[in-house]
Amino acid sequence: MPAFDALLDNPVWSCLGHRHATFSSGGPLARRYHADISPISGVAGQGPEYVAALEAIAGIGDDIALLGASAQKLGANWETLYTSQLTQMIRKDTPPLPEPQADVVNLDERDVPEMLALVELTKPGPFRQRTIALGKFIGIRDKGKLVAMAGERMWIDSLREVSAVCTHPDAQGRGYARALISRVVNRMLRAGETPFLHTESKNLRAIEVYRTLGFVTRAEFPLLVVKRVT
């Protein structure tokens, strides 16, 4: 998929400048998701003019996350909160997945409080009050309690990101993640989309699960989470 390489090297910018422009603010050099959707932000390149453009749309106290080609040294106006390495994986030229039996439910705005609580417990990545607006989310309940979920986040051309995959610690080992991911992936395939995802490179267990579902590693790149302090 060589034509997509440049888009995926700077995925947030590729997304916010096009498909998700309505969910973001900024201009031709830097954009960010609305704060109640996600802290994830992107810039079109590296250098002082891009940092200045980012500072123009981030207020003091705001936290943002940069990944891929957008991650760069920002200077004294920013405090580093977290750094890590991400593995970007993609699933291409592969058939639909079998969908293990599970009581899967569609999630909507009424489920957001439980979704936020599950994310806070399991830390799959940023998820906020209106993240659910970015795509379709599904989950599994146990005795009425939400114990697993998965959904969609970035959308780049015909590439769609699998996101917010998480399972409550008390419900792990039941195959819930596989059941949910297979359904998310198959929905994307039916829509003519190519699934991709990001996970921390140190999460070897998740990476192995994704490999068994047909994903292959495309790239590794930095994740930088910062807060504007001055």
C-alpha positions as CSV (number, residue, x, y, z in Angstrom):
1,M,0.0,0.0,0.0
2,P,2.8,2.5,-1.0
3,A,0.3,5.3,-1.8
4,F,-0.8,5.4,1.8
5,D,2.7,5.5,3.3
6,A,2.9,9.3,3.6
7,L,-0.6,9.5,5.1
8,L,0.2,6.9,7.7
9,D,3.5,8.3,8.7
10,N,1.7,11.4,10.0
11,P,-1.7,9.8,10.6
12,V,-3.3,12.5,12.9
13,W,-2.5,15.3,10.5
14,S,-3.8,13.2,7.6
15,C,-7.0,12.6,9.4
16,L,-7.7,16.1,10.9
17,G,-6.9,17.8,7.6
18,H,-9.6,15.9,5.8
19,R,-12.1,13.3,7.1
20,H,-12.2,14.7,10.6
21,A,-11.8,18.4,9.9
22,T,-15.3,19.0,11.3
23,F,-14.2,17.5,14.6
24,S,-11.1,19.6,14.9
25,S,-9.8,23.2,15.0
26,G,-6.7,24.8,13.6
27,G,-5.3,25.8,10.2
28,P,-2.9,24.7,7.4
29,L,0.0,24.1,9.8
30,A,-1.6,22.5,12.9
31,R,-4.9,21.0,14.0
32,R,-6.3,19.4,17.1
33,Y,-9.4,17.5,17.9
34,H,-11.9,19.4,20.0
35,A,-10.9,19.0,23.6
36,D,-14.0,17.0,24.6
37,I,-13.3,14.5,21.8
38,S,-9.5,13.8,22.2
39,P,-6.2,15.4,23.1
40,I,-4.7,14.0,19.9
41,S,-3.3,16.7,17.7
42,G,-1.2,16.9,14.5
43,V,1.1,19.3,12.5
44,A,1.9,19.3,8.9
45,G,5.7,19.3,9.4
46,Q,8.5,20.0,11.8
47,G,10.0,23.3,12.8
48,P,9.3,26.5,14.7
49,E,6.5,27.6,12.5
50,Y,4.5,24.4,13.2
51,V,5.2,24.6,16.9
52,A,3.9,28.3,16.9
53,A,0.8,27.2,15.0
54,L,0.2,24.5,17.6
55,E,0.6,27.0,20.5
56,A,-1.9,29.2,18.8
57,I,-4.7,26.6,19.2
58,A,-3.6,25.2,22.6
59,G,-4.4,27.2,25.7
60,I,-2.4,27.2,28.9
61,G,-3.2,24.1,30.8
62,D,-4.3,22.1,27.7
63,D,-2.8,18.7,27.2
64,I,-2.2,17.3,23.7
65,A,-0.8,14.1,22.2
66,L,1.4,14.0,19.2
67,L,2.5,10.9,17.3
68,G,4.4,9.9,14.2
69,A,5.9,12.7,12.2
70,S,4.0,15.2,14.3
71,A,6.0,14.4,17.5
72,Q,8.8,16.8,17.9
73,K,10.6,19.0,20.4
74,L,8.2,21.8,21.4
75,G,10.3,24.0,23.7
76,A,9.9,25.7,27.1
77,N,6.2,26.5,26.8
78,W,5.4,22.8,27.2
79,E,5.7,20.2,30.0
80,T,6.2,16.6,28.9
81,L,3.7,14.3,30.6
82,Y,4.4,11.0,28.9
83,T,6.6,9.6,26.1
84,S,6.4,6.1,24.6
85,Q,6.8,4.2,21.3
86,L,3.8,3.2,19.3
87,T,3.5,0.3,16.9
88,Q,1.3,1.0,13.9
89,M,-0.3,-2.1,12.4
90,I,-2.4,-2.6,9.3
91,R,-4.6,-5.4,7.9
92,K,-4.6,-5.6,4.1
93,D,-5.3,-8.2,1.4
94,T,-6.8,-10.5,4.1
95,P,-10.3,-12.1,4.2
96,P,-13.0,-11.3,6.8
97,L,-12.6,-12.7,10.2
98,P,-14.7,-15.3,11.9
99,E,-16.9,-13.7,14.5
100,P,-16.8,-15.7,17.8
101,Q,-20.1,-16.0,19.5
102,A,-20.7,-13.2,22.0
103,D,-23.5,-11.0,23.3
104,V,-22.3,-7.9,21.5
105,V,-24.3,-4.7,21.9
106,N,-24.1,-1.3,20.1
107,L,-22.9,1.5,22.3
108,D,-24.2,5.1,22.1
109,E,-24.1,8.3,24.1
110,R,-26.1,6.8,27.0
111,D,-23.2,4.4,27.6
112,V,-20.5,7.0,27.7
113,P,-20.2,7.2,31.5
114,E,-19.5,3.4,31.6
115,M,-17.1,3.7,28.7
116,L,-15.2,6.4,30.4
117,A,-14.9,4.3,33.5
118,L,-13.7,1.3,31.6
119,V,-11.1,3.4,29.8
120,E,-9.9,4.9,33.0
121,L,-9.4,1.5,34.5
122,T,-7.7,-0.2,31.5
123,K,-5.8,2.8,29.8
124,P,-6.2,1.8,26.1
125,G,-5.6,5.4,25.0
126,P,-7.4,8.7,25.1
127,F,-11.2,8.6,25.2
128,R,-13.3,11.5,26.2
129,Q,-16.9,12.6,26.5
130,R,-17.5,13.0,22.8
131,T,-15.0,10.5,21.3
132,I,-18.0,8.3,20.5
133,A,-18.8,10.8,17.7
134,L,-15.8,9.5,15.7
135,G,-17.3,6.1,14.8
136,K,-19.3,3.1,15.7
137,F,-18.5,1.5,19.1
138,I,-19.6,-2.0,20.4
139,G,-19.3,-3.7,23.7
140,I,-20.0,-6.7,25.8
141,R,-21.9,-6.6,29.1
142,D,-21.7,-9.1,32.0
143,K,-24.7,-9.0,34.3
144,G,-25.5,-5.6,32.9
145,K,-22.0,-4.1,33.5
146,L,-19.9,-3.0,30.5
147,V,-16.7,-5.2,30.6
148,A,-15.3,-4.9,27.1
149,M,-15.5,-2.5,24.1
150,A,-13.9,-1.6,20.8
151,G,-14.6,1.0,18.1
152,E,-13.3,3.4,15.5
153,R,-11.2,6.6,15.7
154,M,-9.1,8.1,12.9
155,W,-10.3,7.9,9.3
156,I,-7.8,8.6,6.5
157,D,-8.9,8.2,2.9
158,S,-10.1,4.6,2.9
159,L,-8.1,3.7,6.0
160,R,-10.0,3.3,9.3
161,E,-8.5,3.0,12.7
162,V,-9.5,0.3,15.2
163,S,-9.5,1.9,18.6
164,A,-10.5,1.9,22.3
165,V,-10.0,-1.9,22.5
166,C,-10.2,-2.8,26.2
167,T,-11.4,-5.4,28.6
168,H,-12.1,-5.2,32.3
169,P,-9.4,-7.1,34.3
170,D,-12.1,-9.4,35.8
171,A,-13.3,-10.4,32.3
172,Q,-10.0,-11.1,30.6
173,G,-9.2,-14.4,29.1
174,R,-12.8,-14.9,27.7
175,G,-12.0,-13.9,24.1
176,Y,-14.0,-10.7,24.3
177,A,-11.3,-8.6,22.6
178,R,-11.2,-11.0,19.7
179,A,-15.0,-11.1,19.4
180,L,-15.2,-7.3,19.3
181,I,-12.2,-6.6,17.0
182,S,-13.4,-9.2,14.5
183,R,-16.8,-7.4,14.2
184,V,-15.1,-3.9,14.0
185,V,-12.8,-5.2,11.3
186,N,-15.5,-6.9,9.3
187,R,-17.7,-3.8,9.3
188,M,-14.7,-1.8,7.9
189,L,-14.1,-4.4,5.2
190,R,-17.8,-4.4,4.2
191,A,-17.5,-0.6,3.8
192,G,-14.4,-1.0,1.6
193,E,-12.1,0.3,4.3
194,T,-8.6,-1.0,5.3
195,P,-8.2,-1.4,9.1
196,F,-5.2,-0.1,10.9
197,L,-4.4,0.5,14.6
198,H,-1.9,1.8,17.1
199,T,-0.7,0.2,20.3
200,E,2.2,0.8,22.6
201,S,5.2,-1.2,21.4
202,K,5.7,-2.5,24.9
203,N,2.3,-4.1,24.9
204,L,3.5,-7.4,23.4
205,R,0.4,-9.3,24.3
206,A,-1.8,-7.0,22.3
207,I,0.5,-7.0,19.4
208,E,0.4,-10.8,19.3
209,V,-3.4,-10.8,19.4
210,Y,-3.5,-8.4,16.5
211,R,-1.1,-10.5,14.5
212,T,-3.3,-13.5,14.9
213,L,-6.1,-11.4,13.5
214,G,-4.2,-10.6,10.3
215,F,-2.6,-7.3,11.3
216,V,1.1,-6.7,10.4
217,T,3.5,-4.1,11.7
218,R,3.9,-1.2,9.4
219,A,6.0,1.2,11.4
220,E,7.1,2.2,14.9
221,F,7.2,5.9,15.9
222,P,7.1,8.1,19.0
223,L,4.2,9.2,21.1
224,L,4.6,12.5,23.0
225,V,2.0,13.8,25.5
226,V,2.5,17.3,26.7
227,K,0.8,20.2,28.5
228,R,1.0,23.8,27.6
229,V,2.4,25.6,30.7
230,T,3.2,29.2,29.4
